[in-house]
Structure formats: C-alpha cells, structure tokens
Amino acid sequence: MNIEKGSVVIAKAGRDKGKAFVVLEVQDARFALIADGKRRPIERPKRKNLLHLQATAAATDCITTNRQLRVFLKDYNTGG
C-alpha cells in the first residue's frame, strides 16, 4: 500500500508507536506530515519518516477539523 495524502497510518517507531494518524502531506517522497487531532492537531502536524509508518487500507479526503479527525480515528486507537 502506498502512503499518500489522506491515508490512515499506524506509527511503527517513536513515542507514538501503535497510534493511528492521518497523512496531511507527503514531503520529498521520504517524509510525511501526520496528525491525530488531539496530541498532534492539524495546525501543528508531526514530520515522520515514511519508513516509520505502516499504511492501512483506510483513507479520507473530507476532514477539515481536529474534532472530525479524532472521531474518524477513534476506531483505530482503541487501545490508547
């Protein structure tokens, strides 16, 4: 699976390991800007290496607020 804008990804490394995020932008085909709407809001996304992200089959293109993002990711972050 490719990681592109709107993809739901799971962090494989770092302090956010195992948590779900949505990709806001892919930079230089090596890094992605990700957000989860709570710890990492849309206004302050985290820059993460694509090697540290695992793609899922889910994607979205209609999320514009942090609240929508949190609600969308609720099913993916059941453990935390």
C-alpha distances in whole Angstrom, upper triangle without the diagonal:
4,7,9,13,13,10,11,10,13,15,15,18,21,24,21,19,18,18,16,16,15,14,17,16,14,17,18,14,15,16,15,18,17,19,20,23,26,26,24,25,24,27,26,22,21,20,17,16,12,13,14,11,9,6,7,7,10,11,15,17,20,21,24,26,25,27,24,21,23,24,20,19,22,20,17,20,23,24,25
4,6,10,11,8,11,10,13,15,16,18,21,23,21,19,19,18,16,15,13,11,14,13,11,14,14,11,12,13,12,15,15,18,19,22,25,25,22,23,21,24,24,20,19,17,15,14,10,12,13,11,9,7,9,9,11,11,14,15,19,20,22,24,24,26,23,20,23,23,20,19,22,21,18,21,24,25,25
4,7,8,6,8,8,11,12,14,16,18,20,18,17,17,16,13,12,10,8,11,10,8,11,13,9,10,10,9,11,11,14,16,19,21,21,19,19,18,21,20,16,15,14,12,11,8,10,11,8,8,6,9,10,11,10,12,13,17,17,19,21,21,23,21,17,20,21,18,16,20,19,17,19,22,23,23
4,6,6,9,10,13,15,17,19,21,22,20,19,19,18,15,12,10,7,8,7,6,10,12,9,11,11,8,10,11,14,16,18,21,21,18,18,16,19,19,15,15,14,13,13,10,13,14,11,12,9,11,11,11,9,10,11,14,15,17,19,19,21,19,16,19,20,17,17,20,20,18,20,23,25,25
4,6,9,11,14,16,18,20,21,23,20,20,20,18,14,11,8,5,5,5,7,10,13,12,13,12,9,9,9,11,14,16,19,19,16,16,13,16,16,13,14,13,13,14,12,16,16,13,14,11,13,13,12,8,9,8,11,11,13,16,16,19,16,14,17,18,15,15,19,20,18,20,23,25,24
4,7,9,13,15,18,20,21,22,19,19,18,16,12,10,6,5,6,8,10,14,17,15,16,14,11,11,10,11,12,14,17,18,15,15,12,16,16,13,15,15,15,16,14,17,17,14,14,11,11,11,9,5,5,5,9,9,11,13,14,16,13,11,14,15,12,12,16,16,15,17,20,22,22
4,6,10,12,15,18,19,20,17,17,16,14,10,8,6,5,8,10,10,14,17,14,15,14,11,11,10,11,12,15,18,18,16,16,14,18,18,14,15,15,14,15,12,15,14,11,10,7,7,8,6,4,6,9,12,11,14,16,16,17,15,12,14,15,12,11,15,15,13,15,18,20,20
4,7,10,13,16,17,18,14,14,12,10,7,6,5,6,10,12,13,16,19,17,17,15,12,12,9,10,10,13,15,16,14,15,14,18,17,14,14,15,14,15,13,15,13,10,9,6,6,7,6,5,8,11,13,12,15,16,15,16,14,11,12,13,10,8,12,11,9,11,15,16,16
4,7,9,12,14,15,12,11,10,8,6,5,6,7,11,12,12,15,18,15,15,13,10,11,9,10,10,14,16,16,14,15,15,18,17,14,13,13,11,12,10,11,10,6,5,5,6,9,8,9,11,14,16,15,18,18,17,18,16,13,14,15,13,10,13,13,9,11,14,15,15
4,6,9,11,12,9,7,6,6,5,6,9,10,14,15,15,18,20,18,16,14,12,13,10,11,11,14,15,15,14,16,17,20,18,15,13,14,11,12,11,11,9,6,5,7,7,11,11,12,15,18,19,18,20,20,18,19,18,14,14,16,14,11,13,12,9,9,13,13,13
4,6,8,9,6,5,5,6,7,8,10,11,14,16,15,17,19,17,15,13,11,12,10,11,11,15,15,14,13,16,17,19,17,14,11,12,9,10,9,9,6,5,6,9,11,15,15,15,18,20,22,20,22,21,19,20,20,16,16,18,17,13,15,15,12,11,14,14,13
4,7,9,8,5,6,8,10,11,14,14,18,18,17,19,20,18,15,14,14,15,13,15,15,19,19,17,16,20,20,23,20,17,14,14,10,10,10,8,5,5,6,10,12,16,17,18,21,23,25,23,25,25,22,24,24,20,20,22,20,16,18,18,14,14,16,15,15
4,7,7,5,8,10,12,13,16,16,19,19,18,19,20,18,15,14,14,15,14,15,16,19,19,16,16,19,21,22,19,16,13,13,10,10,11,9,5,8,10,13,16,20,20,21,23,25,27,25,26,26,23,25,25,21,21,23,22,19,20,20,17,16,18,16,16
4,5,5,9,10,13,13,16,17,19,19,19,19,21,20,17,15,15,15,13,15,15,18,17,14,14,18,19,21,17,15,12,12,10,11,13,12,8,10,13,16,18,22,22,23,24,26,28,25,26,25,22,24,25,21,20,23,22,19,20,21,18,16,19,17,15
4,6,9,9,12,13,17,18,20,21,21,21,23,23,20,17,17,16,14,14,14,16,15,12,13,16,19,20,17,15,12,13,12,14,16,15,11,13,15,18,20,23,23,23,25,27,28,25,25,24,21,22,23,20,19,22,21,18,19,20,17,15,17,15,13
4,6,6,9,10,13,14,17,18,19,20,22,21,19,16,15,14,11,11,11,13,12,10,10,14,16,18,15,13,10,12,11,13,14,14,10,11,13,15,16,20,19,20,21,23,24,21,22,21,18,19,20,17,15,18,18,14,15,16,13,11,14,12,10
4,6,9,11,14,15,18,20,19,21,23,21,18,16,15,16,13,14,13,16,15,13,14,17,19,21,18,16,13,14,12,13,13,13,9,9,10,13,15,18,18,20,21,24,25,23,24,23,20,22,22,18,17,20,19,15,16,16,13,11,14,12,11
4,7,10,13,15,18,20,20,22,24,22,20,18,17,17,14,14,12,16,15,14,15,18,19,22,20,17,15,16,14,15,15,14,11,10,10,12,12,16,16,18,20,22,24,22,24,23,20,21,20,17,16,18,16,13,13,13,9,8,10,9,9
4,7,10,13,16,18,19,21,23,22,20,17,15,15,11,11,9,12,12,11,11,14,16,19,17,14,13,15,13,15,15,15,12,10,10,12,12,15,14,16,17,20,21,18,20,19,16,17,17,13,12,14,13,9,10,11,8,6,9,9,8
4,7,10,13,15,16,19,22,20,19,16,14,13,9,9,7,11,11,11,11,13,14,17,16,13,13,14,13,15,14,15,12,10,9,10,10,12,11,12,13,16,17,15,17,16,14,15,14,11,10,12,10,7,9,9,6,6,10,10,10
4,7,9,12,13,16,19,18,17,14,11,10,6,5,5,9,10,10,9,10,11,14,13,10,10,12,11,13,12,15,12,9,10,10,10,13,11,11,11,13,15,12,14,14,12,13,13,9,9,12,10,7,10,12,9,9,13,14,13
4,6,9,11,14,18,16,16,13,10,9,6,6,6,9,12,13,10,11,10,13,13,10,11,12,12,14,13,15,14,11,11,10,10,12,10,8,8,10,11,9,12,12,11,13,11,8,10,12,9,8,12,13,11,12,16,17,16
4,6,7,11,14,13,13,10,6,6,5,7,9,12,14,15,12,12,10,13,13,9,10,10,10,12,10,14,13,10,11,10,11,13,11,9,9,10,12,11,13,14,13,16,14,11,13,15,13,12,16,17,14,15,19,20,19
4,7,10,14,13,14,11,7,5,6,7,10,11,15,15,11,11,8,10,11,8,10,10,11,13,13,16,16,13,15,14,15,16,14,11,10,10,11,10,10,12,12,15,14,11,14,16,14,14,17,19,17,18,22,23,22
4,6,10,10,11,9,6,5,7,10,13,15,18,18,14,14,11,13,12,10,10,9,11,12,11,15,15,13,15,14,16,17,16,13,13,12,14,13,14,16,16,19,17,15,18,20,18,17,21,22,20,21,25,26,24
4,7,6,7,6,4,6,9,12,16,18,20,20,16,17,14,16,15,12,12,9,10,10,9,13,13,12,14,13,16,17,17,14,15,14,17,17,17,19,19,22,21,18,21,23,20,19,23,24,21,22,26,27,26
4,5,6,5,6,8,11,15,18,20,22,21,18,18,16,17,15,13,12,9,10,10,10,13,14,14,16,16,19,21,20,18,18,18,20,20,20,22,21,25,24,21,23,26,23,22,26,27,24,25,29,29,28
4,5,6,9,11,14,18,22,24,26,25,21,22,20,20,19,16,15,12,12,10,10,13,15,15,18,18,21,22,23,21,21,21,24,23,24,25,25,29,27,24,27,29,27,26,29,30,27,28,32,32,31
4,6,8,11,14,18,21,23,26,25,21,22,20,22,20,17,16,12,11,9,8,11,13,13,15,14,18,19,20,18,20,20,23,23,24,25,25,28,27,24,26,28,25,24,28,28,25,26,30,30,29
4,7,11,13,17,20,23,24,23,20,21,20,21,19,16,14,10,9,6,6,8,10,11,13,14,18,20,21,19,21,21,24,23,24,26,25,28,27,23,25,28,25,24,27,27,24,25,28,28,27
4,7,10,13,16,19,21,19,16,18,16,17,15,12,10,6,6,4,5,8,9,10,13,14,17,19,19,18,19,19,22,21,21,22,21,25,24,20,22,25,23,21,24,25,22,22,26,26,25
4,6,10,13,16,18,17,13,15,13,15,13,9,8,6,5,6,6,10,10,9,12,12,15,17,16,15,16,16,18,17,18,19,18,21,20,17,19,21,19,17,21,22,19,20,23,24,22
4,7,11,13,15,14,10,11,9,11,9,6,5,5,6,9,10,13,12,11,14,14,16,18,17,15,15,15,17,15,15,16,15,18,17,14,16,19,17,16,19,21,18,19,22,23,21
4,7,10,12,11,8,9,8,11,9,5,5,6,7,10,10,13,12,10,12,12,14,16,15,13,13,14,15,13,14,14,12,15,15,11,13,16,14,12,16,17,15,15,19,19,17
4,6,8,8,5,6,6,9,8,5,6,9,10,14,14,17,15,13,15,14,15,17,15,13,13,14,14,11,12,11,9,12,12,8,10,13,12,10,13,15,13,13,17,18,15
4,6,7,5,6,8,11,10,8,9,12,13,16,16,19,16,14,15,15,15,17,14,13,13,14,14,11,12,10,8,10,10,6,6,10,9,7,10,12,11,10,13,14,12
4,6,6,4,6,9,9,9,11,15,16,19,20,22,19,17,19,18,18,20,17,15,14,15,14,10,10,8,4,6,8,5,5,9,10,9,11,14,13,12,15,16,14
4,5,6,9,11,10,11,12,16,17,20,21,23,20,19,20,20,20,22,19,19,18,19,18,14,14,11,7,8,11,9,7,10,12,10,11,15,14,12,14,15,12
4,6,10,11,9,9,10,14,15,18,20,21,18,17,19,20,21,23,21,20,20,21,20,17,16,14,10,12,14,12,10,14,15,13,13,17,15,13,15,15,12
4,7,8,6,6,7,10,12,16,17,19,17,16,18,18,19,22,19,18,17,18,18,15,14,12,9,12,13,10,10,14,14,13,14,17,16,14,17,17,14
4,5,5,6,9,12,15,18,19,22,19,18,20,20,20,22,20,18,16,16,16,12,11,9,6,9,11,9,9,13,14,13,15,18,17,15,19,20,17
4,5,6,9,12,14,18,18,22,20,18,20,19,20,21,19,16,14,14,13,10,8,7,6,10,11,9,11,14,14,13,16,19,18,17,21,22,19
4,6,10,12,16,19,20,23,22,20,23,22,23,25,22,20,18,17,16,13,11,10,9,13,14,12,14,17,17,17,19,22,21,21,24,25,22
4,7,10,13,16,18,21,19,18,21,21,23,25,22,20,19,19,18,15,14,12,11,14,16,13,15,18,18,17,20,22,21,20,23,24,21
4,7,9,13,14,17,15,15,17,18,19,21,19,17,17,16,17,14,13,13,11,15,15,12,14,17,17,15,18,20,18,18,21,22,19
4,6,10,12,14,12,12,15,16,18,21,20,18,18,19,20,17,17,16,14,17,18,15,16,19,18,16,19,21,18,17,21,21,18
4,7,9,12,11,11,15,16,18,21,20,19,19,19,21,19,19,19,17,21,21,17,19,22,21,18,21,23,20,20,23,23,21
4,6,8,7,8,11,13,16,19,19,18,19,20,22,20,21,21,19,22,22,18,19,22,20,18,21,22,19,18,22,21,20
4,5,6,7,11,13,16,19,20,19,21,21,24,22,23,24,22,25,25,21,22,25,23,20,23,24,20,20,24,23,22
4,5,5,8,9,13,16,17,16,18,20,22,21,23,24,22,25,24,20,22,24,21,19,22,22,19,20,23,23,22
4,6,8,10,14,17,18,19,21,23,26,25,26,27,25,28,27,23,24,26,24,21,24,23,20,20,23,23,22
4,7,10,13,17,18,18,20,22,25,23,25,25,23,25,25,21,21,24,22,19,21,21,17,17,20,19,19
4,6,10,13,14,14,17,19,22,20,22,22,21,23,22,18,19,21,18,15,18,18,14,15,18,18,18
4,7,10,12,13,16,19,21,20,23,23,22,23,22,18,19,20,18,15,17,16,13,14,17,17,18
4,7,8,10,13,16,19,18,21,22,21,22,20,17,18,19,16,14,17,15,12,15,17,18,19
4,5,8,12,15,17,17,20,21,20,21,19,16,17,17,14,12,15,13,10,13,15,17,18
4,7,10,14,16,17,20,22,21,22,19,17,18,18,14,13,16,14,12,15,17,19,21
4,7,11,13,13,17,18,18,18,15,13,15,14,10,10,13,11,10,14,16,18,19
4,7,10,10,14,16,16,17,14,12,14,14,10,11,14,13,12,15,18,20,21
4,6,7,11,13,14,14,11,10,13,12,9,11,14,14,14,16,19,22,22
4,6,9,12,14,15,11,11,14,14,11,13,17,17,17,19,22,25,24
4,6,9,12,12,9,10,13,13,10,13,16,17,18,20,22,25,24
4,6,8,9,6,6,10,10,9,11,14,16,16,17,20,23,21
4,7,9,7,8,11,12,11,14,16,18,19,19,22,25,23
4,5,5,6,9,10,11,13,14,17,18,18,21,23,21
4,5,5,6,9,10,11,12,16,16,15,18,20,17
4,5,5,6,9,10,11,14,15,15,17,19,17
4,6,5,6,9,10,13,14,14,16,19,18
4,5,5,6,9,11,11,12,15,17,16
4,5,5,6,10,10,9,12,14,12
4,6,5,8,10,10,12,15,14
4,6,7,8,10,12,15,15
4,6,5,6,9,12,11
4,6,5,7,10,10
4,6,6,9,11
4,6,8,9
4,6,6
4,6
4
